[in-house]
Amino acid sequence: MEIKIGKLDWIFLLLCLIAGVVAEESFFRGQIGLSFFGFIVAFYMLVFWRFRAFSFSHQRLGYFVLIVIWLLSAGYYLYDVMAFYVLNILVIPALVIFHLALITAPKNIEWNRLFFIGYTLKRLIDSIVFNAKFASHATKLFANSNKSAQHEAWKKILIGIAISIPVLFVVLQLLISADAQFERLIGMLPELINFSPEYFIRFIIILFCTFGFFGYLQVLLQRKIQIHPREVSSVTLDGIITLTVLFLLNLVYLLFIVVQFKYFFNGALADGYTYAEYARRGFFELLFVTLINLTVTTIVITFTKNLFGALKKVMKLALSVLVLASGVLLVSAFMRMNLYEEAYGYTFTRVLVVSFMIFLMVILAYTLVKIWLEKLSLFHFYFIATLIYYAGINMVNLNKVVADKNIARYEETGKIDIYYLRNLSATGTLALIELYEKHPNVTGVESMLQQQKKDRVYIKSHSWQSQNLTKNRAYERLGELDF
């Protein structure tokens, strides 16, 4: 990789340094909130400035991924769902890396192939190599500068410092005697310049972010890259062997469904099972459906080629039976989970599982269509549908959904777990306030809110980095409560 550094590149390095400072301020100065969205805005301003004369590729998907990134980062300000708070710290950077590799890739690269993952990883590795070569290049530039002129300049600076020391000593003593405020300021200087490991760590973080941004974006500007995609799809499965496997799987499925059809759909518990065991078995069936659909069906569709006539039609029929049988098991698992929620209430995990089941139904439906319409792209749909689903569950605020469903369940059955609502962070606090205003006689709610009102100072975000809309609302609503 040849390194050519011009004036514009040095300006860009300075801007990357500013972006590195913004990153350190945003992510390492307290709990992340508004700062994530602020950083994404600043970072993409840097990106679009650097690529202002660049012709982007794959623009439609690029805009879609960019919208998802912005929505997920805005979630840190809008909501307080801890599961997504942790998960998105990994998901958002991964999407940013993918997005930048996508829109800067050559137009002839197909992003919906496994090769594109290798291409993206190669660009990341290239950025590390670029930074190493840039460091070597910069060192040579400084080493080849006018050494005698530098030596003379440093010599004069040292002479100036030596002359200034006695003069500054006398002047400072006089100024300290003249003003008590100035004396306190000078007295604080030893503390201000005192070395702290924290400052060193932050300096390292800023440098890491700076050269991470600089190297990756500089590499992406170089569109001339040798590409040697390997045709994974050249591997083929034997049609008769594959059909035999599908036949045996379908036989097991159909036998299982026929034997336990009443057990699936009568809405009652089988002998010897508790509600918890009933739901857990349904969830493992869900995993089995996912395994069947996303592995066996996808592998067969991708790697069975050159099938003709009756064999091809029978293969499609076997795949269709497999997908439909998987759908039946998925409906069974969905009904079991609903039964479990009616008995024990709603939790974040249970609602998330139900939403994932609905998502899998969409995946199964598309896979069934793909079996008969070969021109459709399987991975293309899976990727876009996954992003839509993930962004959707981030934006609907699942904690709010869980709280609303539990309140509605209380109004129907008189049962509610107020301690679980309290554990839903600020969203749970808002739900408890809503419950108290509608039903002030619920045991334990008033005393719980009184305690939270005393502790509400811990809810409010005091730094700009940690600003969160839901927490601020909870803080204000607690302050308005009059017992």
C-alpha positions as CSV (number, residue, x, y, z in Angstrom):
1,M,0.0,0.0,0.0
2,E,1.6,3.3,-1.2
3,I,1.3,6.3,1.2
4,K,0.9,9.7,-0.3
5,I,0.2,12.4,2.3
6,G,-0.8,15.9,1.2
7,K,-2.0,19.0,2.9
8,L,-5.6,17.9,2.8
9,D,-4.6,14.6,4.6
10,W,-3.0,16.6,7.4
11,I,-6.1,18.7,7.8
12,F,-8.2,15.5,7.8
13,L,-5.9,14.1,10.6
14,L,-6.6,17.2,12.7
15,L,-10.3,16.7,12.2
16,C,-10.0,13.1,13.2
17,L,-8.3,14.2,16.3
18,I,-11.2,16.5,17.1
19,A,-13.6,13.5,16.4
20,G,-11.4,11.4,18.8
21,V,-11.9,14.0,21.5
22,V,-15.6,14.0,20.8
23,A,-15.7,10.2,21.1
24,E,-13.8,10.3,24.4
25,E,-16.1,12.9,25.7
26,S,-19.2,11.1,24.5
27,F,-18.5,7.5,25.7
28,F,-16.0,7.7,28.6
29,R,-17.4,10.6,30.8
30,G,-20.4,8.9,32.3
31,Q,-23.5,6.9,31.3
32,I,-24.2,7.2,27.6
33,G,-27.4,9.0,26.6
34,L,-27.7,12.0,24.2
35,S,-23.9,11.7,23.6
36,F,-24.2,8.7,21.3
37,F,-26.5,10.5,18.9
38,G,-24.3,13.6,19.2
39,F,-21.2,11.6,18.3
40,I,-22.9,9.9,15.3
41,V,-23.9,13.3,14.0
42,A,-20.3,14.7,14.4
43,F,-18.7,11.5,12.9
44,Y,-20.9,11.5,9.8
45,M,-20.2,15.2,9.3
46,L,-16.5,14.2,9.2
47,V,-17.3,11.3,6.8
48,F,-19.3,13.4,4.4
49,W,-16.7,16.2,4.4
50,R,-13.9,13.7,3.6
51,F,-16.0,12.0,0.9
52,R,-17.6,15.1,-0.5
53,A,-16.1,14.5,-4.0
54,F,-16.6,10.7,-3.8
55,S,-19.2,8.8,-5.8
56,F,-21.0,6.5,-3.4
57,S,-22.3,3.1,-4.5
58,H,-25.2,0.9,-3.2
59,Q,-27.0,4.1,-2.2
60,R,-30.5,2.8,-1.6
61,L,-29.3,0.2,1.0
62,G,-26.8,2.7,2.3
63,Y,-29.5,5.2,3.1
64,F,-31.5,2.5,4.8
65,V,-28.6,1.3,7.0
66,L,-27.8,5.0,7.8
67,I,-31.4,5.5,9.0
68,V,-31.2,2.4,11.2
69,I,-27.9,3.7,12.7
70,W,-29.4,7.1,13.5
71,L,-32.5,5.5,15.0
72,L,-30.5,3.1,17.2
73,S,-28.3,5.9,18.4
74,A,-31.3,8.1,19.2
75,G,-32.7,5.3,21.3
76,Y,-30.0,6.1,23.9
77,Y,-31.7,9.5,24.4
78,L,-35.3,8.4,24.0
79,Y,-35.5,5.3,26.1
80,D,-33.8,3.4,28.9
81,V,-34.0,-0.3,27.9
82,M,-30.9,-1.8,29.5
83,A,-30.7,-4.8,27.2
84,F,-30.5,-2.6,24.1
85,Y,-28.2,-0.1,25.9
86,V,-25.6,-2.8,26.2
87,L,-26.2,-4.6,22.9
88,N,-26.2,-1.5,20.7
89,I,-22.7,-0.5,21.9
90,L,-21.6,-3.4,19.7
91,V,-24.4,-3.3,17.0
92,I,-24.1,0.4,16.1
93,P,-20.3,0.4,15.5
94,A,-20.6,-2.8,13.5
95,L,-23.3,-1.2,11.3
96,V,-21.2,1.9,10.9
97,I,-18.3,-0.2,9.7
98,F,-20.5,-2.1,7.3
99,H,-22.3,1.0,6.1
100,L,-19.0,2.8,5.2
101,A,-17.6,-0.3,3.5
102,L,-20.9,-0.7,1.6
103,I,-21.2,2.9,0.2
104,T,-17.5,3.1,-0.7
105,A,-17.2,-0.4,-2.3
106,P,-16.9,-0.8,-6.1
107,K,-20.3,-1.0,-7.7
108,N,-19.6,-4.5,-9.1
109,I,-19.4,-5.9,-5.5
110,E,-22.5,-7.8,-4.4
111,W,-23.1,-7.0,-0.8
112,N,-25.5,-9.9,-0.2
113,R,-22.8,-12.5,-0.6
114,L,-20.6,-14.0,2.2
115,F,-17.6,-12.5,0.3
116,F,-18.6,-9.0,1.4
117,I,-17.9,-9.9,5.0
118,G,-14.3,-10.8,4.1
119,Y,-14.1,-7.6,2.0
120,T,-15.1,-5.5,5.1
121,L,-12.7,-7.3,7.4
122,K,-9.9,-6.7,4.8
123,R,-10.6,-3.0,4.8
124,L,-10.3,-3.0,8.6
125,I,-7.0,-4.8,8.4
126,D,-5.8,-2.4,5.6
127,S,-6.6,0.5,8.0
128,I,-4.2,-0.9,10.6
129,V,-1.5,-1.3,7.9
130,F,-2.1,2.2,6.6
131,N,-1.6,3.7,10.1
132,A,1.7,1.8,10.5
133,K,3.0,3.0,7.2
134,F,1.7,6.6,7.9
135,A,3.6,6.6,11.2
136,S,6.8,5.5,9.4
137,H,6.2,8.1,6.7
138,A,5.6,10.9,9.2
139,T,8.8,9.9,11.1
140,K,10.9,10.2,8.0
141,L,9.4,13.6,7.2
142,F,10.4,15.0,10.5
143,A,13.8,13.3,10.3
144,N,14.6,14.7,6.9
145,S,13.7,18.3,7.9
146,N,16.5,20.9,8.4
147,K,18.2,19.6,11.5
148,S,20.6,22.5,11.9
149,A,17.7,25.0,11.8
150,Q,15.8,23.0,14.4
151,H,18.9,22.8,16.6
152,E,19.3,26.5,16.5
153,A,15.7,27.2,17.3
154,W,15.6,24.9,20.3
155,K,18.9,26.4,21.5
156,K,17.3,29.9,21.4
157,I,14.2,28.6,23.2
158,L,16.2,27.1,26.0
159,I,18.2,30.4,26.4
160,G,14.9,32.3,26.6
161,I,13.6,30.0,29.3
162,A,16.8,30.3,31.3
163,I,16.7,34.1,31.2
164,S,13.0,34.2,32.1
165,I,13.2,32.0,35.3
166,P,14.7,34.6,37.7
167,V,12.6,37.4,36.3
168,L,9.4,35.3,36.5
169,F,10.3,34.4,40.1
170,V,10.5,38.0,41.2
171,V,7.3,39.1,39.3
172,L,5.3,36.2,40.6
173,Q,6.3,36.9,44.2
174,L,5.2,40.6,43.8
175,L,1.9,39.6,42.1
176,I,1.1,37.0,44.8
177,S,1.6,39.6,47.5
178,A,-0.6,42.1,45.7
179,D,-3.7,39.8,45.1
180,A,-5.0,37.0,47.3
181,Q,-7.2,35.6,44.5
182,F,-4.1,35.3,42.2
183,E,-2.2,33.6,45.1
184,R,-4.9,30.9,45.4
185,L,-4.8,30.4,41.6
186,I,-1.0,29.9,41.6
187,G,-1.4,27.6,44.6
188,M,-3.7,25.4,42.6
189,L,-1.2,25.0,39.7
190,P,0.7,22.0,41.3
191,E,-2.7,20.2,41.5
192,L,-3.6,21.0,38.0
193,I,-0.4,19.9,36.5
194,N,-0.2,16.8,38.7
195,F,0.1,13.7,36.6
196,S,-2.9,11.4,36.8
197,P,-3.2,7.9,35.3
198,E,-6.8,8.9,34.2
199,Y,-5.4,11.6,31.9
200,F,-3.0,9.2,30.4
201,I,-5.7,6.6,29.7
202,R,-8.0,9.3,28.1
203,F,-5.1,10.5,26.0
204,I,-4.6,6.9,24.8
205,I,-8.3,6.5,24.0
206,I,-8.3,9.8,22.0
207,L,-5.2,8.6,20.0
208,F,-6.8,5.2,19.4
209,C,-10.1,6.8,18.1
210,T,-8.2,9.4,16.1
211,F,-6.1,6.9,14.1
212,G,-9.0,4.4,14.0
213,F,-11.1,7.0,12.1
214,F,-8.2,8.3,10.1
215,G,-6.9,4.9,8.9
216,Y,-10.3,3.4,8.1
217,L,-11.6,6.4,6.2
218,Q,-8.3,7.0,4.3
219,V,-8.3,3.3,3.2
220,L,-11.9,3.5,2.0
221,L,-11.0,6.5,-0.2
222,Q,-8.8,4.1,-2.2
223,R,-11.3,2.4,-4.4
224,K,-8.8,0.6,-6.5
225,I,-8.6,-2.7,-4.7
226,Q,-7.9,-6.1,-6.1
227,I,-10.9,-8.3,-5.5
228,H,-10.9,-12.1,-5.9
229,P,-14.3,-13.3,-4.8
230,R,-14.5,-17.1,-4.2
231,E,-17.6,-18.7,-5.5
232,V,-18.9,-20.5,-2.4
233,S,-22.1,-21.4,-4.3
234,S,-20.0,-23.6,-6.6
235,V,-20.4,-26.3,-4.0
236,T,-23.4,-28.4,-4.8
237,L,-25.4,-31.0,-2.9
238,D,-26.5,-34.2,-4.4
239,G,-30.3,-34.0,-5.1
240,I,-31.2,-37.6,-4.1
241,I,-29.2,-37.5,-0.9
242,T,-30.7,-34.1,0.1
243,L,-34.2,-35.3,-0.8
244,T,-33.8,-38.3,1.4
245,V,-32.7,-36.2,4.4
246,L,-35.7,-33.9,3.8
247,F,-38.1,-36.8,3.6
248,L,-36.9,-38.2,6.9
249,L,-37.1,-34.8,8.6
250,N,-40.6,-34.2,7.3
251,L,-41.7,-37.6,8.4
252,V,-40.6,-36.9,12.0
253,Y,-42.3,-33.5,11.9
254,L,-45.6,-34.8,10.6
255,L,-45.6,-37.7,13.0
256,F,-44.9,-35.3,15.9
257,I,-47.7,-32.9,14.8
258,V,-50.2,-35.7,14.3
259,V,-49.5,-37.3,17.7
260,Q,-49.6,-34.1,19.7
261,F,-52.0,-32.0,17.7
262,K,-54.5,-31.8,20.5
263,Y,-51.8,-31.1,23.0
264,F,-50.6,-28.2,20.8
265,F,-53.9,-26.4,20.3
266,N,-56.4,-27.2,23.0
267,G,-55.0,-24.4,25.3
268,A,-54.7,-26.7,28.3
269,L,-51.7,-28.0,30.2
270,A,-50.6,-31.6,29.7
271,D,-50.5,-33.8,32.7
272,G,-47.3,-33.4,34.8
273,Y,-46.3,-30.0,33.4
274,T,-46.3,-26.6,35.1
275,Y,-46.8,-23.4,33.2
276,A,-43.0,-22.7,33.3
277,E,-42.2,-26.1,31.8
278,Y,-44.9,-25.7,29.2
279,A,-43.5,-22.3,28.0
280,R,-39.9,-23.5,28.1
281,R,-40.6,-26.5,25.9
282,G,-42.4,-24.1,23.5
283,F,-39.3,-21.9,23.4
284,F,-37.0,-24.7,22.6
285,E,-39.3,-25.7,19.8
286,L,-38.9,-22.1,18.6
287,L,-35.2,-22.6,18.5
288,F,-35.7,-25.8,16.7
289,V,-37.8,-24.0,14.1
290,T,-35.2,-21.4,13.7
291,L,-32.5,-24.1,13.3
292,I,-34.6,-26.0,10.7
293,N,-35.5,-22.9,8.7
294,L,-32.3,-20.9,8.7
295,T,-29.9,-23.9,8.3
296,V,-31.5,-26.8,6.5
297,T,-33.8,-24.9,4.2
298,T,-31.3,-22.1,3.4
299,I,-28.5,-24.6,2.8
300,V,-30.7,-26.7,0.5
301,I,-31.9,-23.7,-1.5
302,T,-28.4,-22.3,-1.8
303,F,-26.4,-25.5,-2.6
304,T,-28.7,-27.7,-4.6
305,K,-28.2,-26.9,-8.2
306,N,-28.8,-28.5,-11.6
307,L,-32.0,-30.2,-10.6
308,F,-34.6,-30.7,-13.4
309,G,-38.0,-32.2,-14.1
310,A,-39.7,-34.3,-11.4
311,L,-36.8,-34.3,-9.0
312,K,-36.8,-30.5,-8.9
313,K,-40.5,-30.4,-8.2
314,V,-40.3,-33.0,-5.5
315,M,-37.5,-31.1,-3.9
316,K,-39.6,-27.9,-3.8
317,L,-42.5,-29.8,-2.4
318,A,-40.3,-31.4,0.4
319,L,-38.9,-28.0,1.3
320,S,-42.4,-26.5,1.4
321,V,-43.6,-29.3,3.8
322,L,-40.6,-28.6,6.0
323,V,-41.3,-24.9,6.2
324,L,-45.1,-25.4,6.8
325,A,-44.4,-27.9,9.5
326,S,-42.0,-25.5,11.1
327,G,-44.7,-22.9,11.0
328,V,-47.1,-25.2,12.8
329,L,-44.6,-25.7,15.6
330,L,-44.0,-21.9,15.7
331,V,-47.7,-21.3,16.2
332,S,-47.8,-23.9,18.9
333,A,-44.9,-22.1,20.7
334,F,-46.6,-18.8,20.3
335,M,-49.8,-20.1,21.9
336,R,-47.8,-21.6,24.8
337,M,-46.1,-18.3,25.5
338,N,-49.4,-16.4,25.5
339,L,-50.8,-18.9,28.0
340,Y,-47.7,-18.4,30.2
341,E,-48.1,-14.6,30.0
342,E,-51.8,-14.7,31.0
343,A,-50.9,-16.8,34.0
344,Y,-47.8,-15.0,35.3
345,G,-47.8,-11.6,33.6
346,Y,-45.6,-9.9,31.1
347,T,-41.8,-9.4,31.3
348,F,-39.3,-8.0,28.9
349,T,-38.0,-11.4,27.9
350,R,-41.4,-12.9,27.3
351,V,-42.5,-9.9,25.1
352,L,-39.2,-10.0,23.2
353,V,-39.7,-13.8,22.6
354,V,-43.2,-13.2,21.2
355,S,-42.0,-10.4,18.9
356,F,-39.2,-12.7,17.7
357,M,-41.8,-15.4,16.9
358,I,-43.7,-13.0,14.8
359,F,-40.5,-12.0,13.0
360,L,-39.8,-15.7,12.3
361,M,-43.3,-16.2,10.9
362,V,-42.4,-13.4,8.3
363,I,-39.1,-15.2,7.6
364,L,-40.9,-18.5,7.1
365,A,-43.5,-17.0,4.8
366,Y,-40.8,-15.4,2.6
367,T,-38.8,-18.6,2.6
368,L,-41.8,-20.5,1.3
369,V,-42.3,-18.0,-1.5
370,K,-38.5,-18.2,-2.3
371,I,-38.8,-22.0,-2.7
372,W,-41.1,-21.5,-5.7
373,L,-39.7,-18.2,-7.1
374,E,-36.0,-18.9,-7.5
375,K,-35.1,-15.3,-8.6
376,L,-35.7,-13.9,-5.2
377,S,-32.7,-13.3,-3.0
378,L,-32.8,-15.1,0.4
379,F,-30.0,-13.3,2.2
380,H,-31.0,-10.0,0.9
381,F,-34.4,-10.3,2.5
382,Y,-33.1,-11.8,5.7
383,F,-30.7,-9.0,6.2
384,I,-33.1,-6.2,5.5
385,A,-35.9,-7.8,7.5
386,T,-33.5,-8.3,10.5
387,L,-32.5,-4.7,10.5
388,I,-36.2,-3.6,10.3
389,Y,-37.1,-5.9,13.1
390,Y,-34.2,-4.9,15.3
391,A,-34.7,-1.2,14.7
392,G,-38.5,-1.6,15.3
393,I,-38.1,-3.3,18.7
394,N,-35.7,-0.5,19.7
395,M,-38.1,2.2,18.7
396,V,-41.3,0.8,20.2
397,N,-39.8,0.9,23.7
398,L,-40.4,-2.7,24.9
399,N,-40.3,-1.6,28.6
400,K,-43.3,0.6,27.9
401,V,-45.1,-2.2,26.1
402,V,-44.4,-4.5,29.1
403,A,-45.6,-1.9,31.6
404,D,-48.8,-1.1,29.6
405,K,-49.7,-4.8,29.3
406,N,-49.2,-5.5,33.0
407,I,-51.4,-2.5,33.9
408,A,-54.1,-3.8,31.4
409,R,-53.8,-7.3,32.9
410,Y,-54.3,-5.8,36.4
411,E,-57.5,-4.0,35.3
412,E,-58.8,-7.4,34.0
413,T,-57.6,-9.8,36.7
414,G,-56.5,-7.7,39.7
415,K,-53.0,-9.2,39.5
416,I,-49.8,-7.2,39.1
417,D,-46.1,-7.4,40.2
418,I,-45.3,-3.9,41.2
419,Y,-41.7,-4.9,42.1
420,Y,-41.1,-6.0,38.5
421,L,-42.4,-2.7,37.2
422,R,-40.0,-0.9,39.5
423,N,-37.1,-2.8,37.9
424,L,-38.0,-1.4,34.5
425,S,-35.9,1.7,35.3
426,A,-37.4,5.1,34.6
427,T,-40.1,3.6,32.3
428,G,-41.2,1.4,35.3
429,T,-41.4,4.5,37.5
430,L,-43.6,6.3,34.9
431,A,-45.8,3.1,34.8
432,L,-46.1,3.0,38.6
433,I,-47.2,6.7,38.6
434,E,-49.8,5.9,36.0
435,L,-51.0,2.9,38.0
436,Y,-51.2,5.0,41.2
437,E,-53.2,7.8,39.5
438,K,-55.7,5.2,38.1
439,H,-55.8,2.9,41.0
440,P,-54.4,4.6,44.2
441,N,-55.4,1.6,46.4
442,V,-53.0,-0.9,44.9
443,T,-51.0,-2.2,47.9
444,G,-47.4,-1.0,48.1
445,V,-47.5,1.5,45.2
446,E,-47.8,4.6,47.2
447,S,-44.9,3.8,49.6
448,M,-42.8,2.7,46.7
449,L,-43.3,6.0,44.9
450,Q,-42.7,8.0,48.1
451,Q,-39.3,6.3,48.4
452,Q,-38.5,6.9,44.7
453,K,-39.5,10.6,45.1
454,K,-36.9,10.9,47.9
455,D,-34.3,9.2,45.7
456,R,-35.3,11.0,42.5
457,V,-32.1,13.0,42.4
458,Y,-30.4,9.8,41.3
459,I,-32.7,9.5,38.3
460,K,-31.9,12.9,36.7
461,S,-29.1,13.1,34.2
462,H,-26.7,15.9,35.3
463,S,-24.2,15.8,32.4
464,W,-25.0,16.5,28.8
465,Q,-23.6,13.1,27.8
466,S,-26.2,11.2,30.0
467,Q,-29.3,13.2,29.0
468,N,-32.2,10.8,28.6
469,L,-35.8,11.8,27.8
470,T,-37.5,9.0,29.7
471,K,-35.4,9.6,32.9
472,N,-36.0,13.4,32.7
473,R,-39.8,12.7,32.4
474,A,-39.7,10.3,35.4
475,Y,-37.8,13.0,37.4
476,E,-40.4,15.6,36.6
477,R,-43.4,13.4,37.2
478,L,-42.1,12.3,40.6
479,G,-41.6,15.9,41.6
480,E,-45.2,16.6,40.7
481,L,-46.6,13.8,42.8
482,D,-48.6,15.0,45.9
483,F,-49.4,12.3,48.4
